[in-house]
């Protein structure tokens, strides 16, 4: 009865715009007035960027709300591609946070659970990046939204429900990623920038909008805990969320783009458990930034920002690191990544294998075909309804070398790193080298609160677990199974089959009592030591992490990089949207897609290869008998791809992937 009442209340709040939110034209000093709510992906231009005055306004409003709640907060503001525009620390704010997914005295052992040495500045930055990276002109997601979609059940708190649709996305945008750009100087420059802790699931991070388009994010930590919301069925009075929400007023997401106007699998997403009516301050009456000197100061964060506030970059312009394509994808409204000099980073290129490698023309053709499929596809998580899917598409060779990256206009930024993770995951697990590479990696050295070793778990231990479940004694070493990202996700869930409580864990997951969103299994163990090294760097205890997340030893042996693998350079991903690519019987690479819905991601990747028009001898999907969906361990068949029915705008085509 209580849950039913809460759900009715939540629906009512969503219907009235999140608990009495001020209209989009609310006048707030240093903020935007007359926000356009009807943008469909094309509103961003050279003028849509945060100014220093707007950054100051976000901080001032957040500080006022923190004071009204007798709290001391750390507040971070970023632009849309992750440039940190300022980090403000109130006097008396906690210098560090504890990472924890449980409530009360319950405790998970291992992973990042219980770590108490993470600087609060990094937690605030990760929250701000999450709000910015998950949002677009078609959807506005917060860290509360992220919390809902990364846990072991969707919705969190439900039983016998499968994992969240973006299960595992929290370990993307990592500080060790070879794709992510790094802080280079006094002025914001080309992104996408890395996030110090990956994506956050702790309420208190929101996107910021200007004239209908996202221009950045704000993140707050004030309660000392970097966690998540373990129960989506109730409404919380969350301190971090209240302070961050106050900061957004005047730059808030358009109401009809917020997560609570979007459904996935018939379930409404969450955006915020409060609105402006729940604030204890009037944001329009917030003190000027110049008056805050006695309350707190902007601080420098090594690797991210100096002790000053900065203006953001304009998304979609060369300075942001993402601009319109002019060379390879004519007529497709494609965008590409560029460096600080405006030079394209990942134009189609040939693979690096000595024989059978993909050619630059083949890579370009597959990327172009995938963009065409995306442009025709109906988005799952984008408004207005019926909009075309926007996605990032990455291709790698069998060694993990990036062969090309292309994007749709306004695709969410998080999908850049994630699409590459997905492609590398499919290529890695389908290769003959996976077992040997995992066995060569040093163990993940877990910490017991501080700098005390709790346990060390070797990535190589997952190899016999996979072989035992699949009944294949040479799996991950013989290249006989083509694993999609969806199939890898099946094996990485805390229950196998997914969502069946009480069943044993998947062979790539941690078991009960050791699993949490901060301790997922192989996905985290590959990159755990790299994350800890980066935390140590910011704390002044170690050099910064290299541009490869794999092969780094624990802090107890000085963070030495040993046997790094290009296929694991930015980590792996464990939700759908990637398939391996073959030439005959030979693995030559993989395609990964991330954008506006996981079934759409699967379809764009799958049809990008299938509809590229190659004849015999060209790049193809593996033979059906080789695909992971031919395996049914313990009677539960693995999946390969799941393409949506009737997915195309203006077409009655029903099952586009059948028979391919």
Helices and strands as residue ranges (DSSP letters): H 2-15, H 17-20, H 52-68, E 74-79, E 84-90, E 96-99, E 118-119, H 120-133, H 143-149, G 169-171, E 205-210, E 213-221, E 225-226, H 239-248, G 255-257, G 259-261, E 263-264, E 267-268, G 276-278, G 283-285, G 289-292, E 296-298, G 318-320, E 322-324, E 334-337, H 360-376, E 392-397, E 402-408, H 414-430, H 434-440, E 444-447, E 453-457, H 461-470, H 485-491, H 522-538, G 555-557, G 566-568, E 578-583, E 586-594, H 598-610, G 624-626, G 628-630, G 633-635
